[in-house]
Amino acid sequence: MRWLLGIVLILIMLFCIYGVLATFEPGGNALAFRYGYILIGGLCFLGALALGWSTRKDNSAK
């Protein structure tokens, strides 16, 4: 289940990278969208990183 959540987070992060690149088009308030994409993409990256580095707890010692 963790790998599925990791894949979803990575897909959202890739979409945010595309969104950041798309906000370089001239427009009204593109800067606000750019910051939003950077924030959400960064959080998804950190979440996927945390899922990849977290260790599974061993419950067999009970």
CHARMM internal coordinates of N, CA and C (Angstrom, degrees):
IC EDIT
DIST 1 N 1 CA 1.4457
DIST 1 CA 1 C 1.5306
ANGL 1 N 1 CA 1 C 111.09
DIST 1 C 2 N 1.3477
ANGL 1 CA 1 C 2 N 116.19
DIHE 1 N 1 CA 1 C 2 N -33.23
DIST 2 N 2 CA 1.4673
ANGL 1 C 2 N 2 CA 119.10
DIHE 1 CA 1 C 2 N 2 CA -179.54
DIST 2 CA 2 C 1.5166
ANGL 2 N 2 CA 2 C 111.38
DIHE 1 C 2 N 2 CA 2 C -66.29
DIST 2 C 3 N 1.3285
ANGL 2 CA 2 C 3 N 117.67
DIHE 2 N 2 CA 2 C 3 N -36.58
DIST 3 N 3 CA 1.4560
ANGL 2 C 3 N 3 CA 119.77
DIHE 2 CA 2 C 3 N 3 CA -179.26
DIST 3 CA 3 C 1.5183
ANGL 3 N 3 CA 3 C 110.98
DIHE 2 C 3 N 3 CA 3 C -67.31
DIST 3 C 4 N 1.3372
ANGL 3 CA 3 C 4 N 117.37
DIHE 3 N 3 CA 3 C 4 N -33.15
DIST 4 N 4 CA 1.4573
ANGL 3 C 4 N 4 CA 120.79
DIHE 3 CA 3 C 4 N 4 CA 177.99
DIST 4 CA 4 C 1.5334
ANGL 4 N 4 CA 4 C 110.56
DIHE 3 C 4 N 4 CA 4 C -66.75
DIST 4 C 5 N 1.3153
ANGL 4 CA 4 C 5 N 116.39
DIHE 4 N 4 CA 4 C 5 N -43.39
DIST 5 N 5 CA 1.4627
ANGL 4 C 5 N 5 CA 120.42
DIHE 4 CA 4 C 5 N 5 CA 176.82
DIST 5 CA 5 C 1.5211
ANGL 5 N 5 CA 5 C 110.14
DIHE 4 C 5 N 5 CA 5 C -64.40
DIST 5 C 6 N 1.3203
ANGL 5 CA 5 C 6 N 117.87
DIHE 5 N 5 CA 5 C 6 N -38.59
DIST 6 N 6 CA 1.4591
ANGL 5 C 6 N 6 CA 121.41
DIHE 5 CA 5 C 6 N 6 CA 177.44
DIST 6 CA 6 C 1.5193
ANGL 6 N 6 CA 6 C 111.97
DIHE 5 C 6 N 6 CA 6 C -62.30
DIST 6 C 7 N 1.3253
ANGL 6 CA 6 C 7 N 116.78
DIHE 6 N 6 CA 6 C 7 N -41.60
DIST 7 N 7 CA 1.4583
ANGL 6 C 7 N 7 CA 120.98
DIHE 6 CA 6 C 7 N 7 CA 178.64
DIST 7 CA 7 C 1.5250
ANGL 7 N 7 CA 7 C 110.55
DIHE 6 C 7 N 7 CA 7 C -65.12
DIST 7 C 8 N 1.3170
ANGL 7 CA 7 C 8 N 117.33
DIHE 7 N 7 CA 7 C 8 N -41.67
DIST 8 N 8 CA 1.4702
ANGL 7 C 8 N 8 CA 121.06
DIHE 7 CA 7 C 8 N 8 CA 178.29
DIST 8 CA 8 C 1.5260
ANGL 8 N 8 CA 8 C 110.33
DIHE 7 C 8 N 8 CA 8 C -62.81
DIST 8 C 9 N 1.3183
ANGL 8 CA 8 C 9 N 117.35
DIHE 8 N 8 CA 8 C 9 N -42.80
DIST 9 N 9 CA 1.4642
ANGL 8 C 9 N 9 CA 120.70
DIHE 8 CA 8 C 9 N 9 CA 178.60
DIST 9 CA 9 C 1.5252
ANGL 9 N 9 CA 9 C 111.46
DIHE 8 C 9 N 9 CA 9 C -63.80
DIST 9 C 10 N 1.3109
ANGL 9 CA 9 C 10 N 117.12
DIHE 9 N 9 CA 9 C 10 N -39.19
DIST 10 N 10 CA 1.4649
ANGL 9 C 10 N 10 CA 120.42
DIHE 9 CA 9 C 10 N 10 CA 178.77
DIST 10 CA 10 C 1.5244
ANGL 10 N 10 CA 10 C 110.59
DIHE 9 C 10 N 10 CA 10 C -67.96
DIST 10 C 11 N 1.3262
ANGL 10 CA 10 C 11 N 117.44
DIHE 10 N 10 CA 10 C 11 N -38.42
DIST 11 N 11 CA 1.4663
ANGL 10 C 11 N 11 CA 120.00
DIHE 10 CA 10 C 11 N 11 CA 177.49
DIST 11 CA 11 C 1.5296
ANGL 11 N 11 CA 11 C 111.44
DIHE 10 C 11 N 11 CA 11 C -64.78
DIST 11 C 12 N 1.3220
ANGL 11 CA 11 C 12 N 116.79
DIHE 11 N 11 CA 11 C 12 N -40.93
DIST 12 N 12 CA 1.4636
ANGL 11 C 12 N 12 CA 120.17
DIHE 11 CA 11 C 12 N 12 CA 176.89
DIST 12 CA 12 C 1.5260
ANGL 12 N 12 CA 12 C 109.90
DIHE 11 C 12 N 12 CA 12 C -64.06
DIST 12 C 13 N 1.3300
ANGL 12 CA 12 C 13 N 116.88
DIHE 12 N 12 CA 12 C 13 N -40.13
DIST 13 N 13 CA 1.4554
ANGL 12 C 13 N 13 CA 120.96
DIHE 12 CA 12 C 13 N 13 CA 178.64
DIST 13 CA 13 C 1.5286
ANGL 13 N 13 CA 13 C 110.62
DIHE 12 C 13 N 13 CA 13 C -62.56
DIST 13 C 14 N 1.3339
ANGL 13 CA 13 C 14 N 118.21
DIHE 13 N 13 CA 13 C 14 N -42.44
DIST 14 N 14 CA 1.4599
ANGL 13 C 14 N 14 CA 120.99
DIHE 13 CA 13 C 14 N 14 CA 178.15
DIST 14 CA 14 C 1.5199
ANGL 14 N 14 CA 14 C 111.64
DIHE 13 C 14 N 14 CA 14 C -63.80
DIST 14 C 15 N 1.3292
ANGL 14 CA 14 C 15 N 116.89
DIHE 14 N 14 CA 14 C 15 N -38.68
DIST 15 N 15 CA 1.4595
ANGL 14 C 15 N 15 CA 120.42
DIHE 14 CA 14 C 15 N 15 CA 175.98
DIST 15 CA 15 C 1.5239
ANGL 15 N 15 CA 15 C 110.52
DIHE 14 C 15 N 15 CA 15 C -62.74
DIST 15 C 16 N 1.3218
ANGL 15 CA 15 C 16 N 117.10
DIHE 15 N 15 CA 15 C 16 N -38.84
DIST 16 N 16 CA 1.4608
ANGL 15 C 16 N 16 CA 120.71
DIHE 15 CA 15 C 16 N 16 CA 179.46
DIST 16 CA 16 C 1.5225
ANGL 16 N 16 CA 16 C 111.29
DIHE 15 C 16 N 16 CA 16 C -68.07
DIST 16 C 17 N 1.3275
ANGL 16 CA 16 C 17 N 117.73
DIHE 16 N 16 CA 16 C 17 N -35.29
DIST 17 N 17 CA 1.4677
ANGL 16 C 17 N 17 CA 120.22
DIHE 16 CA 16 C 17 N 17 CA 175.28
DIST 17 CA 17 C 1.5252
ANGL 17 N 17 CA 17 C 109.51
DIHE 16 C 17 N 17 CA 17 C -62.36
DIST 17 C 18 N 1.3185
ANGL 17 CA 17 C 18 N 116.50
DIHE 17 N 17 CA 17 C 18 N -44.00
DIST 18 N 18 CA 1.4633
ANGL 17 C 18 N 18 CA 120.45
DIHE 17 CA 17 C 18 N 18 CA 176.99
DIST 18 CA 18 C 1.5312
ANGL 18 N 18 CA 18 C 110.38
DIHE 17 C 18 N 18 CA 18 C -62.32
DIST 18 C 19 N 1.3232
ANGL 18 CA 18 C 19 N 116.81
DIHE 18 N 18 CA 18 C 19 N -39.79
DIST 19 N 19 CA 1.4588
ANGL 18 C 19 N 19 CA 120.52
DIHE 18 CA 18 C 19 N 19 CA 179.18
DIST 19 CA 19 C 1.5171
ANGL 19 N 19 CA 19 C 112.49
DIHE 18 C 19 N 19 CA 19 C -64.58
DIST 19 C 20 N 1.3344
ANGL 19 CA 19 C 20 N 116.97
DIHE 19 N 19 CA 19 C 20 N -38.72
DIST 20 N 20 CA 1.4663
ANGL 19 C 20 N 20 CA 120.21
DIHE 19 CA 19 C 20 N 20 CA 177.56
DIST 20 CA 20 C 1.5223
ANGL 20 N 20 CA 20 C 109.75
DIHE 19 C 20 N 20 CA 20 C -64.23
DIST 20 C 21 N 1.3255
ANGL 20 CA 20 C 21 N 116.51
DIHE 20 N 20 CA 20 C 21 N -43.31
DIST 21 N 21 CA 1.4551
ANGL 20 C 21 N 21 CA 119.43
DIHE 20 CA 20 C 21 N 21 CA 179.66
DIST 21 CA 21 C 1.5280
ANGL 21 N 21 CA 21 C 111.45
DIHE 20 C 21 N 21 CA 21 C -66.70
DIST 21 C 22 N 1.3114
ANGL 21 CA 21 C 22 N 117.98
DIHE 21 N 21 CA 21 C 22 N -33.73
DIST 22 N 22 CA 1.4618
ANGL 21 C 22 N 22 CA 121.28
DIHE 21 CA 21 C 22 N 22 CA -179.46
DIST 22 CA 22 C 1.5256
ANGL 22 N 22 CA 22 C 111.96
DIHE 21 C 22 N 22 CA 22 C -73.89
DIST 22 C 23 N 1.3218
ANGL 22 CA 22 C 23 N 118.58
DIHE 22 N 22 CA 22 C 23 N -23.16
DIST 23 N 23 CA 1.4628
ANGL 22 C 23 N 23 CA 119.92
DIHE 22 CA 22 C 23 N 23 CA -178.64
DIST 23 CA 23 C 1.5179
ANGL 23 N 23 CA 23 C 112.42
DIHE 22 C 23 N 23 CA 23 C -79.95
DIST 23 C 24 N 1.3283
ANGL 23 CA 23 C 24 N 118.46
DIHE 23 N 23 CA 23 C 24 N 0.17
DIST 24 N 24 CA 1.4528
ANGL 23 C 24 N 24 CA 119.96
DIHE 23 CA 23 C 24 N 24 CA 173.85
DIST 24 CA 24 C 1.5235
ANGL 24 N 24 CA 24 C 111.88
DIHE 23 C 24 N 24 CA 24 C -78.81
DIST 24 C 25 N 1.3352
ANGL 24 CA 24 C 25 N 116.85
DIHE 24 N 24 CA 24 C 25 N -4.71
DIST 25 N 25 CA 1.4564
ANGL 24 C 25 N 25 CA 120.62
DIHE 24 CA 24 C 25 N 25 CA 172.45
DIST 25 CA 25 C 1.5311
ANGL 25 N 25 CA 25 C 108.62
DIHE 24 C 25 N 25 CA 25 C -67.24
DIST 25 C 26 N 1.3049
ANGL 25 CA 25 C 26 N 117.83
DIHE 25 N 25 CA 25 C 26 N 147.66
DIST 26 N 26 CA 1.4681
ANGL 25 C 26 N 26 CA 118.60
DIHE 25 CA 25 C 26 N 26 CA 178.04
DIST 26 CA 26 C 1.5264
ANGL 26 N 26 CA 26 C 110.54
DIHE 25 C 26 N 26 CA 26 C -66.62
DIST 26 C 27 N 1.3030
ANGL 26 CA 26 C 27 N 115.72
DIHE 26 N 26 CA 26 C 27 N 136.98
DIST 27 N 27 CA 1.4610
ANGL 26 C 27 N 27 CA 119.56
DIHE 26 CA 26 C 27 N 27 CA -179.16
DIST 27 CA 27 C 1.5059
ANGL 27 N 27 CA 27 C 111.18
DIHE 26 C 27 N 27 CA 27 C -174.63
DIST 27 C 28 N 1.3182
ANGL 27 CA 27 C 28 N 115.60
DIHE 27 N 27 CA 27 C 28 N -177.48
DIST 28 N 28 CA 1.4597
ANGL 27 C 28 N 28 CA 122.14
DIHE 27 CA 27 C 28 N 28 CA -174.96
DIST 28 CA 28 C 1.5143
ANGL 28 N 28 CA 28 C 114.22
DIHE 27 C 28 N 28 CA 28 C -65.64
DIST 28 C 29 N 1.3154
ANGL 28 CA 28 C 29 N 116.95
DIHE 28 N 28 CA 28 C 29 N -82.31
DIST 29 N 29 CA 1.4676
ANGL 28 C 29 N 29 CA 120.03
DIHE 28 CA 28 C 29 N 29 CA -175.64
DIST 29 CA 29 C 1.5283
ANGL 29 N 29 CA 29 C 110.36
DIHE 28 C 29 N 29 CA 29 C -112.53
DIST 29 C 30 N 1.3154
ANGL 29 CA 29 C 30 N 116.09
DIHE 29 N 29 CA 29 C 30 N 54.46
DIST 30 N 30 CA 1.4681
ANGL 29 C 30 N 30 CA 120.90
DIHE 29 CA 29 C 30 N 30 CA -179.09
DIST 30 CA 30 C 1.5219
ANGL 30 N 30 CA 30 C 111.24
DIHE 29 C 30 N 30 CA 30 C -67.42
DIST 30 C 31 N 1.3214
ANGL 30 CA 30 C 31 N 117.10
DIHE 30 N 30 CA 30 C 31 N -26.01
DIST 31 N 31 CA 1.4613
ANGL 30 C 31 N 31 CA 120.04
DIHE 30 CA 30 C 31 N 31 CA -177.89
DIST 31 CA 31 C 1.5281
ANGL 31 N 31 CA 31 C 111.28
DIHE 30 C 31 N 31 CA 31 C -65.38
DIST 31 C 32 N 1.3261
ANGL 31 CA 31 C 32 N 117.38
DIHE 31 N 31 CA 31 C 32 N -38.33
DIST 32 N 32 CA 1.4646
ANGL 31 C 32 N 32 CA 120.67
DIHE 31 CA 31 C 32 N 32 CA 178.21
DIST 32 CA 32 C 1.5322
ANGL 32 N 32 CA 32 C 110.84
DIHE 31 C 32 N 32 CA 32 C -64.70
DIST 32 C 33 N 1.3251
ANGL 32 CA 32 C 33 N 116.71
DIHE 32 N 32 CA 32 C 33 N -41.42
DIST 33 N 33 CA 1.4541
ANGL 32 C 33 N 33 CA 119.79
DIHE 32 CA 32 C 33 N 33 CA 177.87
DIST 33 CA 33 C 1.5274
ANGL 33 N 33 CA 33 C 110.82
DIHE 32 C 33 N 33 CA 33 C -66.91
DIST 33 C 34 N 1.3227
ANGL 33 CA 33 C 34 N 116.82
DIHE 33 N 33 CA 33 C 34 N -38.75
DIST 34 N 34 CA 1.4640
ANGL 33 C 34 N 34 CA 120.56
DIHE 33 CA 33 C 34 N 34 CA 179.35
DIST 34 CA 34 C 1.5220
ANGL 34 N 34 CA 34 C 110.76
DIHE 33 C 34 N 34 CA 34 C -60.91
DIST 34 C 35 N 1.3309
ANGL 34 CA 34 C 35 N 116.71
DIHE 34 N 34 CA 34 C 35 N -45.45
DIST 35 N 35 CA 1.4677
ANGL 34 C 35 N 35 CA 119.64
DIHE 34 CA 34 C 35 N 35 CA 178.27
DIST 35 CA 35 C 1.5280
ANGL 35 N 35 CA 35 C 111.28
DIHE 34 C 35 N 35 CA 35 C -64.29
DIST 35 C 36 N 1.3155
ANGL 35 CA 35 C 36 N 117.11
DIHE 35 N 35 CA 35 C 36 N -38.20
DIST 36 N 36 CA 1.4645
ANGL 35 C 36 N 36 CA 120.54
DIHE 35 CA 35 C 36 N 36 CA 177.95
DIST 36 CA 36 C 1.5143
ANGL 36 N 36 CA 36 C 112.02
DIHE 35 C 36 N 36 CA 36 C -63.73
DIST 36 C 37 N 1.3467
ANGL 36 CA 36 C 37 N 116.29
DIHE 36 N 36 CA 36 C 37 N -44.78
DIST 37 N 37 CA 1.4665
ANGL 36 C 37 N 37 CA 120.01
DIHE 36 CA 36 C 37 N 37 CA 177.74
DIST 37 CA 37 C 1.5260
ANGL 37 N 37 CA 37 C 111.51
DIHE 36 C 37 N 37 CA 37 C -62.80
DIST 37 C 38 N 1.3317
ANGL 37 CA 37 C 38 N 116.44
DIHE 37 N 37 CA 37 C 38 N -40.76
DIST 38 N 38 CA 1.4645
ANGL 37 C 38 N 38 CA 119.92
DIHE 37 CA 37 C 38 N 38 CA 179.76
DIST 38 CA 38 C 1.5252
ANGL 38 N 38 CA 38 C 110.41
DIHE 37 C 38 N 38 CA 38 C -64.85
DIST 38 C 39 N 1.3290
ANGL 38 CA 38 C 39 N 116.66
DIHE 38 N 38 CA 38 C 39 N -41.98
DIST 39 N 39 CA 1.4643
ANGL 38 C 39 N 39 CA 120.44
DIHE 38 CA 38 C 39 N 39 CA -179.43
DIST 39 CA 39 C 1.5299
ANGL 39 N 39 CA 39 C 111.39
DIHE 38 C 39 N 39 CA 39 C -65.29
DIST 39 C 40 N 1.3121
ANGL 39 CA 39 C 40 N 116.97
DIHE 39 N 39 CA 39 C 40 N -49.46
DIST 40 N 40 CA 1.4675
ANGL 39 C 40 N 40 CA 120.61
DIHE 39 CA 39 C 40 N 40 CA -178.05
DIST 40 CA 40 C 1.5303
ANGL 40 N 40 CA 40 C 110.60
DIHE 39 C 40 N 40 CA 40 C -66.91
DIST 40 C 41 N 1.3311
ANGL 40 CA 40 C 41 N 117.30
DIHE 40 N 40 CA 40 C 41 N -42.56
DIST 41 N 41 CA 1.4674
ANGL 40 C 41 N 41 CA 120.65
DIHE 40 CA 40 C 41 N 41 CA 178.41
DIST 41 CA 41 C 1.5115
ANGL 41 N 41 CA 41 C 112.06
DIHE 40 C 41 N 41 CA 41 C -63.33
DIST 41 C 42 N 1.3248
ANGL 41 CA 41 C 42 N 116.77
DIHE 41 N 41 CA 41 C 42 N -40.30
DIST 42 N 42 CA 1.4625
ANGL 41 C 42 N 42 CA 120.19
DIHE 41 CA 41 C 42 N 42 CA 178.52
DIST 42 CA 42 C 1.5137
ANGL 42 N 42 CA 42 C 112.35
DIHE 41 C 42 N 42 CA 42 C -65.62
DIST 42 C 43 N 1.3253
ANGL 42 CA 42 C 43 N 116.07
DIHE 42 N 42 CA 42 C 43 N -40.64
DIST 43 N 43 CA 1.4648
ANGL 42 C 43 N 43 CA 119.63
DIHE 42 CA 42 C 43 N 43 CA 178.58
DIST 43 CA 43 C 1.5294
ANGL 43 N 43 CA 43 C 111.31
DIHE 42 C 43 N 43 CA 43 C -66.37
DIST 43 C 44 N 1.3317
ANGL 43 CA 43 C 44 N 117.14
DIHE 43 N 43 CA 43 C 44 N -38.58
DIST 44 N 44 CA 1.4621
ANGL 43 C 44 N 44 CA 120.20
DIHE 43 CA 43 C 44 N 44 CA 177.09
DIST 44 CA 44 C 1.5302
ANGL 44 N 44 CA 44 C 110.75
DIHE 43 C 44 N 44 CA 44 C -65.83
DIST 44 C 45 N 1.3343
ANGL 44 CA 44 C 45 N 116.47
DIHE 44 N 44 CA 44 C 45 N -38.59
DIST 45 N 45 CA 1.4586
ANGL 44 C 45 N 45 CA 120.01
DIHE 44 CA 44 C 45 N 45 CA 177.41
DIST 45 CA 45 C 1.5201
ANGL 45 N 45 CA 45 C 110.72
DIHE 44 C 45 N 45 CA 45 C -63.07
DIST 45 C 46 N 1.3258
ANGL 45 CA 45 C 46 N 116.97
DIHE 45 N 45 CA 45 C 46 N -45.71
DIST 46 N 46 CA 1.4635
ANGL 45 C 46 N 46 CA 120.23
DIHE 45 CA 45 C 46 N 46 CA 179.35
DIST 46 CA 46 C 1.5275
ANGL 46 N 46 CA 46 C 111.36
DIHE 45 C 46 N 46 CA 46 C -65.45
DIST 46 C 47 N 1.3314
ANGL 46 CA 46 C 47 N 117.50
DIHE 46 N 46 CA 46 C 47 N -37.06
DIST 47 N 47 CA 1.4595
ANGL 46 C 47 N 47 CA 120.70
DIHE 46 CA 46 C 47 N 47 CA 177.22
DIST 47 CA 47 C 1.5169
ANGL 47 N 47 CA 47 C 112.02
DIHE 46 C 47 N 47 CA 47 C -65.05
DIST 47 C 48 N 1.3316
ANGL 47 CA 47 C 48 N 117.09
DIHE 47 N 47 CA 47 C 48 N -42.56
DIST 48 N 48 CA 1.4624
ANGL 47 C 48 N 48 CA 120.52
DIHE 47 CA 47 C 48 N 48 CA 178.41
DIST 48 CA 48 C 1.5258
ANGL 48 N 48 CA 48 C 110.60
DIHE 47 C 48 N 48 CA 48 C -66.61
DIST 48 C 49 N 1.3277
ANGL 48 CA 48 C 49 N 116.44
DIHE 48 N 48 CA 48 C 49 N -37.39
DIST 49 N 49 CA 1.4593
ANGL 48 C 49 N 49 CA 120.77
DIHE 48 CA 48 C 49 N 49 CA 177.05
DIST 49 CA 49 C 1.5258
ANGL 49 N 49 CA 49 C 110.80
DIHE 48 C 49 N 49 CA 49 C -64.69
DIST 49 C 50 N 1.3176
ANGL 49 CA 49 C 50 N 117.10
DIHE 49 N 49 CA 49 C 50 N -42.54
DIST 50 N 50 CA 1.4639
ANGL 49 C 50 N 50 CA 121.11
DIHE 49 CA 49 C 50 N 50 CA 179.47
DIST 50 CA 50 C 1.5288
ANGL 50 N 50 CA 50 C 110.77
DIHE 49 C 50 N 50 CA 50 C -65.40
DIST 50 C 51 N 1.3298
ANGL 50 CA 50 C 51 N 117.02
DIHE 50 N 50 CA 50 C 51 N -38.16
DIST 51 N 51 CA 1.4656
ANGL 50 C 51 N 51 CA 119.41
DIHE 50 CA 50 C 51 N 51 CA 177.26
DIST 51 CA 51 C 1.5196
ANGL 51 N 51 CA 51 C 111.17
DIHE 50 C 51 N 51 CA 51 C -66.16
DIST 51 C 52 N 1.3177
ANGL 51 CA 51 C 52 N 117.07
DIHE 51 N 51 CA 51 C 52 N -36.83
DIST 52 N 52 CA 1.4606
ANGL 51 C 52 N 52 CA 120.39
DIHE 51 CA 51 C 52 N 52 CA -178.93
DIST 52 CA 52 C 1.5146
ANGL 52 N 52 CA 52 C 112.99
DIHE 51 C 52 N 52 CA 52 C -71.79
DIST 52 C 53 N 1.3213
ANGL 52 CA 52 C 53 N 117.84
DIHE 52 N 52 CA 52 C 53 N -32.69
DIST 53 N 53 CA 1.4507
ANGL 52 C 53 N 53 CA 121.02
DIHE 52 CA 52 C 53 N 53 CA -177.11
DIST 53 CA 53 C 1.5180
ANGL 53 N 53 CA 53 C 114.45
DIHE 52 C 53 N 53 CA 53 C -95.37
DIST 53 C 54 N 1.3123
ANGL 53 CA 53 C 54 N 117.53
DIHE 53 N 53 CA 53 C 54 N -10.26
DIST 54 N 54 CA 1.4633
ANGL 53 C 54 N 54 CA 118.78
DIHE 53 CA 53 C 54 N 54 CA -179.24
DIST 54 CA 54 C 1.5233
ANGL 54 N 54 CA 54 C 109.29
DIHE 53 C 54 N 54 CA 54 C -72.50
DIST 54 C 55 N 1.3123
ANGL 54 CA 54 C 55 N 115.06
DIHE 54 N 54 CA 54 C 55 N 146.69
DIST 55 N 55 CA 1.4616
ANGL 54 C 55 N 55 CA 120.16
DIHE 54 CA 54 C 55 N 55 CA -179.90
DIST 55 CA 55 C 1.5225
ANGL 55 N 55 CA 55 C 109.32
DIHE 54 C 55 N 55 CA 55 C -101.94
DIST 55 C 56 N 1.2958
ANGL 55 CA 55 C 56 N 114.58
DIHE 55 N 55 CA 55 C 56 N 148.47
DIST 56 N 56 CA 1.4625
ANGL 55 C 56 N 56 CA 120.06
DIHE 55 CA 55 C 56 N 56 CA 178.57
DIST 56 CA 56 C 1.5175
ANGL 56 N 56 CA 56 C 109.06
DIHE 55 C 56 N 56 CA 56 C -81.57
DIST 56 C 57 N 1.3234
ANGL 56 CA 56 C 57 N 117.17
DIHE 56 N 56 CA 56 C 57 N 134.88
DIST 57 N 57 CA 1.4533
ANGL 56 C 57 N 57 CA 121.19
DIHE 56 CA 56 C 57 N 57 CA 178.99
DIST 57 CA 57 C 1.5241
ANGL 57 N 57 CA 57 C 109.66
DIHE 56 C 57 N 57 CA 57 C -77.45
DIST 57 C 58 N 1.3176
ANGL 57 CA 57 C 58 N 115.54
DIHE 57 N 57 CA 57 C 58 N 138.36
DIST 58 N 58 CA 1.4419
ANGL 57 C 58 N 58 CA 121.52
DIHE 57 CA 57 C 58 N 58 CA -179.25
DIST 58 CA 58 C 1.5282
ANGL 58 N 58 CA 58 C 109.38
DIHE 57 C 58 N 58 CA 58 C -90.35
DIST 58 C 59 N 1.3255
ANGL 58 CA 58 C 59 N 116.19
DIHE 58 N 58 CA 58 C 59 N 112.42
DIST 59 N 59 CA 1.4628
ANGL 58 C 59 N 59 CA 121.39
DIHE 58 CA 58 C 59 N 59 CA -178.68
DIST 59 CA 59 C 1.5234
ANGL 59 N 59 CA 59 C 112.24
DIHE 58 C 59 N 59 CA 59 C -96.47
DIST 59 C 60 N 1.3218
ANGL 59 CA 59 C 60 N 118.81
DIHE 59 N 59 CA 59 C 60 N 7.12
DIST 60 N 60 CA 1.4518
ANGL 59 C 60 N 60 CA 120.84
DIHE 59 CA 59 C 60 N 60 CA -175.85
DIST 60 CA 60 C 1.5379
ANGL 60 N 60 CA 60 C 111.69
DIHE 59 C 60 N 60 CA 60 C -79.67
DIST 60 C 61 N 1.3209
ANGL 60 CA 60 C 61 N 119.39
DIHE 60 N 60 CA 60 C 61 N -9.72
DIST 61 N 61 CA 1.4596
ANGL 60 C 61 N 61 CA 121.90
DIHE 60 CA 60 C 61 N 61 CA -176.92
DIST 61 CA 61 C 1.5310
ANGL 61 N 61 CA 61 C 112.13
DIHE 60 C 61 N 61 CA 61 C -81.21
DIST 61 C 62 N 1.3005
ANGL 61 CA 61 C 62 N 118.70
DIHE 61 N 61 CA 61 C 62 N -3.87
DIST 62 N 62 CA 1.4766
ANGL 61 C 62 N 62 CA 120.87
DIHE 61 CA 61 C 62 N 62 CA -178.24
DIST 62 CA 62 C 1.4784
ANGL 62 N 62 CA 62 C 112.60
DIHE 61 C 62 N 62 CA 62 C -71.20
END
COOR INIT
IC SEED 1 N 1 CA 1 C
IC BUILD
